[in-house]
Amino acid sequence: MPTPSPGRRNVRPRPAGQTSLRPKAKAPINDDRLRLEKDLEEIRQQELRLRKLEEEMKRKVEELPRKLEERERKQRERIHKLAVLTATDHVGRPQDKRHAPLRQGNGTRRMTLPEQRRARMQFLMLCAVLAAFLILLWKSLP
């Protein structure tokens, strides 16, 4: 008895070792679709990461003036504290380093130039007073 035909005319039956072309054609399309869906998902994830990064950068840009102002305020405070700690009679003017106390190796303090001038003037005034006193004393002798 002959085998029933598949319903088509002039169709040759294929040997068992060969496969039809349709399943082969469907497999690459499915593979391409899966690959494209995977690529699309990766692109969406990258887009999400980029949006988060963009939002973070916008936030940083908005915070930047406040941070700069805070840094400047702290710097001004440090300068003010340093000025207060090192304040002398001449606040606002830098100290003349020529008049800074000179130190010897053993730690004894030497006189500064203004102190030396004052001491010299005191010595000369005392000498003048002593001379006047001696002149008055000599003239009072008989």
C-alpha positions as CSV (number, residue, x, y, z in Angstrom):
1,M,0.0,0.0,0.0
2,P,1.4,3.4,-0.9
3,T,2.0,6.0,1.7
4,P,-0.4,8.8,1.8
5,S,0.8,12.0,0.2
6,P,1.3,15.0,2.4
7,G,-1.3,16.9,0.5
8,R,1.0,18.5,-2.1
9,R,1.6,17.4,-5.5
10,N,5.0,16.7,-6.9
11,V,6.7,16.7,-3.6
12,R,9.5,14.3,-3.2
13,P,10.1,12.8,0.1
14,R,13.4,13.7,1.7
15,P,15.9,11.3,3.1
16,A,16.0,11.0,6.9
17,G,19.5,12.6,7.1
18,Q,18.4,16.0,5.6
19,T,16.4,18.6,7.6
20,S,14.0,21.1,6.1
21,L,15.1,24.7,5.5
22,R,12.4,26.3,7.6
23,P,13.6,25.4,11.0
24,K,17.1,26.6,10.0
25,A,15.7,29.9,8.9
26,K,13.7,30.3,12.2
27,A,16.7,29.6,14.4
28,P,18.8,32.6,13.1
29,I,15.8,34.9,13.4
30,N,15.2,33.9,16.9
31,D,18.9,34.2,17.7
32,D,19.0,37.6,16.1
33,R,16.0,38.7,18.1
34,L,17.4,37.4,21.4
35,R,20.7,39.2,20.6
36,L,18.9,42.4,19.8
37,E,16.8,42.2,22.9
38,K,19.9,41.6,25.0
39,D,21.7,44.6,23.3
40,L,18.6,46.7,23.9
41,E,18.5,45.8,27.6
42,E,22.2,46.7,27.9
43,I,21.6,50.0,26.2
44,R,18.7,50.7,28.6
45,Q,20.9,49.9,31.6
46,Q,23.7,52.2,30.2
47,E,21.1,54.9,29.6
48,L,19.9,54.5,33.2
49,R,23.4,54.8,34.5
50,L,24.0,57.9,32.4
51,R,20.9,59.5,33.7
52,K,21.9,58.8,37.3
53,L,25.4,60.2,36.5
54,E,23.8,63.3,34.9
55,E,21.6,63.9,37.9
56,E,24.6,63.5,40.3
57,M,26.6,65.9,38.2
58,K,23.8,68.5,38.1
59,R,23.5,68.2,41.9
60,K,27.3,68.7,42.3
61,V,27.2,71.7,40.0
62,E,24.3,73.2,42.1
63,E,26.3,72.5,45.3
64,L,29.6,73.9,44.0
65,P,28.9,77.6,44.8
66,R,27.9,76.8,48.3
67,K,31.0,74.6,48.8
68,L,33.2,77.4,47.5
69,E,31.6,80.0,49.8
70,E,32.1,77.6,52.7
71,R,35.7,77.1,51.8
72,E,36.3,80.8,51.5
73,R,34.6,81.4,54.9
74,K,36.8,78.8,56.6
75,Q,39.9,80.4,55.0
76,R,38.9,83.8,56.3
77,E,38.3,82.4,59.8
78,R,41.7,80.8,59.8
79,I,43.4,84.0,58.7
80,H,41.5,85.9,61.4
81,K,42.4,83.4,64.1
82,L,46.1,83.6,63.0
83,A,45.9,87.4,63.0
84,V,44.4,87.4,66.5
85,L,47.0,84.9,67.9
86,T,49.9,86.9,66.4
87,A,48.5,90.4,67.1
88,T,50.8,93.1,68.3
89,D,50.4,96.9,68.7
90,H,50.6,97.2,64.9
91,V,47.6,95.1,63.9
92,G,47.2,95.1,60.1
93,R,50.8,95.9,59.3
94,P,53.4,93.2,58.9
95,Q,56.0,93.2,61.6
96,D,59.4,94.4,60.6
97,K,61.7,91.4,60.9
98,R,64.7,93.6,61.6
99,H,63.3,94.3,65.0
100,A,62.6,90.7,65.9
101,P,64.5,89.5,68.9
102,L,67.7,87.9,68.0
103,R,68.4,84.6,69.8
104,Q,71.7,83.1,70.7
105,G,72.4,79.4,70.7
106,N,72.1,79.1,74.5
107,G,68.6,80.7,74.5
108,T,69.4,84.0,76.1
109,R,67.5,87.0,74.7
110,R,69.2,89.9,73.1
111,M,67.9,93.4,72.9
112,T,66.2,94.6,69.7
113,L,67.2,97.8,68.0
114,P,64.4,99.9,69.4
115,E,65.2,98.7,72.9
116,Q,68.9,99.5,72.3
117,R,68.0,103.0,71.2
118,R,65.8,103.5,74.3
119,A,68.5,102.2,76.6
120,R,71.1,104.5,75.0
121,M,68.9,107.5,75.4
122,Q,68.2,106.7,79.1
123,F,72.0,106.3,79.7
124,L,72.7,109.7,78.1
125,M,69.9,111.4,80.1
126,L,71.2,109.9,83.3
127,C,74.7,111.0,82.4
128,A,73.4,114.6,81.8
129,V,71.6,114.6,85.2
130,L,74.7,113.3,86.9
131,A,76.8,116.0,85.2
132,A,74.4,118.7,86.2
133,F,74.3,117.4,89.8
134,L,78.1,117.3,90.0
135,I,78.4,120.9,88.6
136,L,75.9,122.1,91.2
137,L,77.7,120.2,93.9
138,W,81.1,121.6,92.8
139,K,79.8,125.2,92.7
140,S,78.4,124.8,96.2
141,L,81.9,124.1,97.7
142,P,83.7,127.0,99.3
